[in-house]
Amino acid sequence: MFSMNNVKLHFTESALRLIAKKAMTKNTGARGLRGILENILTEAMYEIPDRRTGEERVDAVVVDEESVGSVERQGPGAKILRGDGALDRYLSKNMAADGLDGDIEGETELSSRAISM
């Protein structure tokens, strides 16, 4: 759904670890993992097919630790980034805030590999 609508899906490393921890706590295997991801991505899945253009177009969906919540509670869900280049701006801003230096493309590529596994 995301790629059909030219929307990037980005998971942070900490979000992936927290999602795995939640799934292991539920001890339900792939079904539990699927349920967790559906809860996180539900709102985004309804927003993406919208045919808006320009700054209103959905550019990317980001799942970070805040989006996931904690092992005990559900988070608010994925962040929907609108406008061309929104993901790059988000990553640059968060890397600067965290004091991290690195290649944004490499970070996106790493996350994409994790998603396809």
N, C-alpha and C positions, 0 to 999 in steps of 0.2 A: 504494500500500500504506500509506504513512504517513497520508494524509488519510482513508482508509477507516477507520482505527483511531484517529482524532483525535489523532495524534502530530505534533508540529511538527518540521520538519527545518531546522536552522540551520547555515549555512556562514559562517565568518569570512572577512573579506576576504583575510587572509594565506593561509588554506587554499585559497581559490579560485585565487589566484595560483600557489601551489605545485602544485596539481593541473594547472593549465594548463602550467606549466613541465615537469612530469613527462611529460605527453602530448606536448609538442613534442619532448622529448628522445627519446621512443620513436619519433616520426615515423611513427605508424600511423593517424593520423586519429581518427575517431569511435570506432572499435573499441578503440583504445588507451585513450581517455578512459573508455569504458564499463567496460573491465577495471579501471582504476584505481578508479573509483567502486564497483564491485562488491567489490573487495578491502577498501575502507574501510568499506562498509556491510553486509557479509555478516552479522556477528554481530547487528547491530541488526535486520536483516530477519527473523532467526529469533526474536528476543525480542519484537518488536512484536505479533504476533497473540495473545500470552498474554492471557488475560482477567482478570488481577488487578485489584483495585480499591484505592482510597485511596492510601496512601503507596507501595504496591508497583506501582502502575500506571505504565507508561511514558508520561511526559508529552512528552518531546522527545529528539531525537537531535542532537548537536552535532558538527560536523566542524571542528576547529581545526588549526593547524599541527602540533601534536604528533600528532594523529590520522593525518595524512597521512604523516609521516616526512620524508624528504628525497628529493632527486632520485635518489640512489643506493640508498636502502633504504626498505622498506615500514614504515609506522608501525603502532601497535597497533590502529588502527581507531577508529571513531566512539565518542563518549562517549554512554552511555545514561543519561538523567536520569529519575529516578522521583519520583512524587508530584506532586500538583496544584501548579502554579505553579513547577515546578522550573526551567524555562527562564528565567523572569523573575529568579529568585534567582541563577542562574548568570551571567546577563548583568550584573546589578547588582554581583555580587561581582567579576567580571573587569574591569568598567569602573572600579570603585573601585581595584582593584589596579593597573591600568594608568594611573590618574590621569586618566581620560577623563571628560568631562562630555558628556552627550548624552541623547537620547531613545531609550529601549529599543525603543519601537514603531517608530521610524524605522529603527533598525538591523535589526530583524526584517523590516520591509518591504523594505529594500534587498536583503537576502539572498534573500527570496522572489522578488523580481524577477529576480535573477541565476539562480536555479534554473530559472525558467520560460523563460529564453532559450534 
